[in-house]
Structure formats: structure tokens, C-alpha cells
Amino acid sequence: MELKFDPKNPKYQYITEDSDVEEALEKLEKEPIIAIDTESTGFDPYTCKVLLIQIGTPDFTYIFDTRVLHLKENGRFKALIENPKTIKLMQNGKFDYGFLKHHFGIEIANIFDVMLAEGILTAGLKGGMGLISLRTLVSQYLEIDLEKETRKTFENYTGKITEQQLIYSALDTLMLFPIFEQQVEKLKNEQLVNIAKLEFAVTRVVAEMELRGIFINVAKWREIIVSLKEKRNKFAQDFQESIRPYYSTSGIDLFGNSVDAINVNSQVQLMDLFNNRLGLNVPSTGDNILAIIDHPVAKILRDYRGYEKLISAFGESLLEKVNKVTGRLHPDFIQLGAATGRFSCQNPNLQQIPRNSEEAPFRECFTPAPGYKLVVTDYSSMEMRILADVSGDEKLIQAVNDSDVHSFTAALMFNKEYSADFKKKYPDLRQAAKIIN
């Protein structure tokens, strides 16, 4: 398609005077659609600064240097970005929302996020969903190789803004318009406009969630880790004692120190143990194999690995994500993170915190601030209810109306009689059915 700007020589105005801000706003306020982007010194709004704010039209970009301008005090600037009637084109809009909200008190309204739009259009396809880069979209829609190396030059930057940085910043907004035009047509053709509107509206909520974060009781978390390490070490010791009869070692070195018979984490040594010394002939030492081996060594190894997995996944590595300024965790929520359209979460992944158990009550470490409460809500078997309605399957309709659908499925799968207490009697079978559902 024909572009309204020159990718090699984009038109822009670099604004460093407050008087020029007013002139730019005069023109931008007349635009029904504008593009917004920011350049910052890093990725954390609490510890990093905004260097530039770019607001673009189809053929021109205004680049505001936030270091010398008084944008936080400019109500007109805030009103432009918060105007619900003006469409704001963005790429991964929640990122820029977080910086603008924290540093300038601006809450962006009426967002069209080209990354989310593409996720909707490619839902379920290989390479679709998730974090789709602007470079990918520019290549796909405009057949242009967008240079992104300049982005790295903004990190911890304190110097004078260069021409290369200005060109890079201008293109980040200009590229959004032709992508937007093509995506809108696709969304209309696929009858996905309402879905897109819903996802765009959720962007603000997700950005606010990330900014707010969640409190974690660090001291209690560490107490759990210490307890888990003690139990892990006990099983590691039990493992060595249980296999020592199969090795010609006393378990004590010349200095009287305990010596392991093998490295419990070495796959090669474990395979030698199970196949050559225990004579069990296993294809691997994966948990699915160990679970069906009737041998005490296999049981001890599974117990050891269970604790080791908890420690490695939910140990000090998670606490390293606690923000130094807020003392809270601020994860990255991805709206279209899975092929099913569900959310995903990273840095850290709070969606995988295990259910509380007597040995590892990790979720008890997440507590509300004084005067607040944490409310847990859930759509009960939402996908299964939709499937029942669409398919018209009588058994499935009966399950979602009168039963616990996962227990009902498990009863059919494993030829068990369904009862009201099935979940309590067969928790493992129900969990297996839940995964399939």
C-alpha cells in the first residue's frame, strides 16, 4: 500500500520548548486518530524515566522531550491523551500506559493496540498470539525491515537526543497508521470488531493491575523455603543411604566426611543405577516412569525431586522480582498469552503459584494491605459450558447442569461411579480429567 510518509526520511518536530507544545496540541486536537509511543530508560516505570513521548498523525510525528518540558502540569496535554473520542493507536499499549500513568498521571483512553489486534486475527495459528513485535507487523503489512537496534541506545540514557534516535522514535508512531488501516478491514471481514473492542478496553485494566502489583510476605516465603530445603536434604540423604548397598563405597572419605554414592541430579548415573544395579530396565527416570515403579528407591527419588522442583521454581528467584521501590511484585500479564485466548503471566508467573499445602503454603504469603481484602472469583468450567451449548451433547449438558463436570468426565474416563464426593475420593483422577477438559 502507498505510505503517507517516507520511511527513510520521516517528518517530525522535536519539541523542547513549552510554547511549541501548545502549537502542537492545537493541531493534534483536530485529529480523530493519533498514534502514541514513549521512549524510556528501561522497562520498569518505578525505577526508569520517560525520555520522549511521541504523538503522531498519518504523515507527521511530534516528539516531546519530557526532560525539559512541563508536561505533567499541562492539563491540555493530559486531556488530549485521555479524550475518549480520539482513537489512540499503540503497540503493546499497556507498557506505555504504565509509564504515562506513573510519571504524568495520564490514563490513556480509547486504545487500538495493533499487537492485540494481530493476536485476535491470528488466534490459534502457529506464531500467533502473545507478544507480537512491531518489527514483525511492519514486515508483514508493509514489507519494510524496521530497524530496532536504536532502542537499546535509550537504556540509562542521559545525553542529548540524536537524529538517529529521533528518526527511530518518529517511525514507531508513523508505522502504526497503515497497519491499523489493514487490520480494521480484516477485523470487519472476520466479524471480530466487538472482540477487538473488548480486548482493547481490557488493556487499561491490565496496565493498572501491573502498576498496582501485589504484596508478598518475604519473611514468610523464606520460612517456607528453609523448611522445604530441610525436607529435600533429608530425602537426598535417604536416597544415598538406600542405594549405598549397590555401590562399593563406604560413604566416608579420608577426612571423615560423608560422600555421595552418585549425583542424584545426574541422568547418566541414575540410568546406570536403575538399569545396571537395580535391574529395572527403565527407558528414563522421568516422573511418569518412576510413578509406576514399585521400588523404594524410585519413591525416595520422586519425593526428593518434588521438593527440589518447588525450591527451584518458587525459591529466592521469585523474591528477586520484588520491586525495590514498591516492595511488591509487578508481573507482566499477557492478554492473549495462550492459543486458547487465555491470559498468561511472566516475571514472575503468578498463575503457577501452587495451591496451599501443609508443607508449602505459598499462597498464604500474598496478603492484602490493611483495610483491603483479596476477592477470589472464577467462571465455573466456562469453556465446557460453551462446548455443551454449541455441541448439544446430552451427557455434557447433564454434567454442567447437575454435576461437577471434571469429576463427571473422570468417572467416564476411568469407569468409576460418579458421586457427589467424587472430587474428594479421587482427586488425582479428577485432575487428569480437568487437564483433558
PESUL-V671207 format. One record per helix or strand of 3 or more residues. SS is the DSSP state (~ for helix, > for strand). FROM is the first residue (numbers start at 1). TO is the last residue. Records with the same first field share a line. If there is no record, write none. Layout:
SS: FROM-TO / FROM-TO
//
This chain:
>: 12-15 / 33-40 / 50-56 / 61-65 / 87-90 / 111-113 / 332-334 / 344-346
~: 18-28 / 75-82 / 93-104 / 114-121 / 134-142 / 149-154 / 163-189 / 193-212 / 218-246 / 267-277 / 287-290 / 296-314 / 316-319 / 350-352 / 362-365 / 382-391 / 394-402 / 405-413 / 422-425 / 427-436
//
